[in-house]
Amino acid sequence: MGRGHMTVVYEAVTKHTKETLKAFLRFKEQVGGKHPSRQLLIIAVCSIILRFFARTPRLSLIFTVIGIVMLLLALIQRPLSVYNLGKTDPYYQSHADIRFVFGEREFRILRQEEEIKVQYGEIAYIYADETYFYLSVNNNDLHIIGKNDFVQGEAEGFYEFLSHKTGKTIVPVRLSWAMKWEILKEAWKNR
């Protein structure tokens, strides 16, 4: 399992850790727009409010129990999701290193006994937050690379390198209020 004749520009070595799994779930919530904990919390609050409008003590008790159960589910939803994701992720279970080797024409993913060659044109989307880069390959596989995981090249230069190679803009996972305000002002000017 070698690098072949590729000139390495950037290289990162990462593992699927509990923090990586949490980042994956946060990413899915931010980009997918689904926030299960928030939804469960809303159901809990609504159930507890409905308790006060119940006509019978039995109905009041039912709404209270539903509210408490939904509140507990909202509190344990994230740790439970991380646990379930960890049970199904072979790279998390084996604590195996995953190497991302970026060259001029392609990049390679080296994990355990497997080597995957990926052309930059196969990257559908690129996201980033304060800690990770998220590469969506063929709208199918999501690869997470920690900004501190680079063993060759710097994460700051990787933004420009990846944008140049893919022709895509790196999308922030979470926009700050200042960034949202700037986008709104720009949209208002261009209307």
Secondary structure, DSSP 4 states (H G I P E B T S, - for coil): ---TTPPPSEEEEE---HHHHHHHHHHHHHHH---HHHHHHHHHHHHHHHHTT-SSHHHHHHHHHHHHHHHHHHHHHHHHHHHHHHHH-HHHHHT--EEEEE-SSEEEEEETTEEEEEEGGGEEEEEE-SSEEEEEETTTEEEEEETT-EEES-HHHHHHHHHHHH--PPEESS--HHHHHHHHHHHHHT-
